[in-house]
Amino acid sequence: MYAARERVEDIRSRLINLVQDQIRQVLDIVRKTLQMLEAVSRDEDVKKLEEIYGQILKSDEAEKEARRLVEKEVSEIGAILTNREDFIRLVNGIDKIADIAEGVAFRILSLGKARMKINKDILSQVSRLGEFVLQTVVKLREALFAVTLNSETFLQKTKETEDSERQVDEIYRNLDLIILQSEMKVGQLLLLREIVQMFEDIADKAEESAETLRVLSFVIL
């Protein structure tokens, strides 16, 4: 009985390590997406945007490989891991963050290629939104590392993830109104609204993943 319990603990530890690697790749994607936004605000050459976007695609593939490894492990383990559905839900939620962030990067690349002139103040506020979104994902990563430590630290990190998401939500609502009230052309307005909406979606998914991790913590801590 003890040996079986020890084996399950080893399996959970290995899976958490893989998820930690997955979230590391996701953070890299979000950071590089913000780099692209900064490059657009500085009117940098589109080749710079394409270079960063290429790096994002590589990180996206690495993230998906980490997700596939978790799914493979869970599939091979079988019924011995009673909370395997929670692990699948967690890696799928984190994978969704990567998908949305890559989508934001693609749209930023489109902005750069089209040489759309966006109000610098509005771009600055979009960057501010993106920084708070990044902070939310960072808090999720910290929660992932804290889940193997102690319950007090872990619960604090999940709460910080939730608090950060609420900040993102407030910034997003105000920024969306600013964009709607601006004098941008329709095409620019729609594309920028889509970008800020997707940024907000990333924070939502991070909060959802933190909640899934909280459920997992009941058997890990």
C-alpha positions, 0 to 999 in steps of 0.5 A: 500500500505504501509503495503504491502511494509513493508511486502515485506521489512520484507520478504527480511530481513528474506531471507537475514538473512537465506542467511547470515547463509548459507554463514557462513556454507560455510565459515566453510567448506572452513576453515576446508578444509584448515585445512585438507590441513595443516594436509596433509602437516604435514603428520598427521594421516589419522584419523585426516583428516577423523575427519575434513572431517566429520565436513565438511559434517555436515556443508554442510548439515547445509548449504543445510538446509539454502538453502532449507529454502530460497527456501521454503520461496520464494515458499510460498511468491509467486508473492509478491516478484518480485525479488524471482528468484535473491534470488534463484540464490544467494542461489544456487550459494552459495550452489555451493561453498559448493559443490566444497569445499566439493569436494576439501576436499574429494580429500585432504582426498584421498591424505592423505589416499594414503600417496602421497608424495607431494613436500612441497613447492608446498603444501605450494603454494596450501595452499596460493592459498586456503587462498586467496580463503577463503579471497574471500569468506569472502569478499562475506560474508561481502558484504552480511552483508553490503547489509542491511547497505548502498550502499557505504559500500556494493559496496566497499565489492563487489569490494573487492570480485572481486579484491580478485578473480582476485588475486586468478586467477593469483596465480592459473595460476602460480601454475598450471604451477609449478605443470605441470613442476614438477616431480610428478607422473601422479596420483599425478599431476592430483589430485593436478591440480584438487584440485587447479582448484576447489579452483579457481572455488570457487573464481569464484562462489563467484564473481558470487554470489557477482554480483547476490547480486549486482542485489538484492541490487537495491531493498534492499538498 
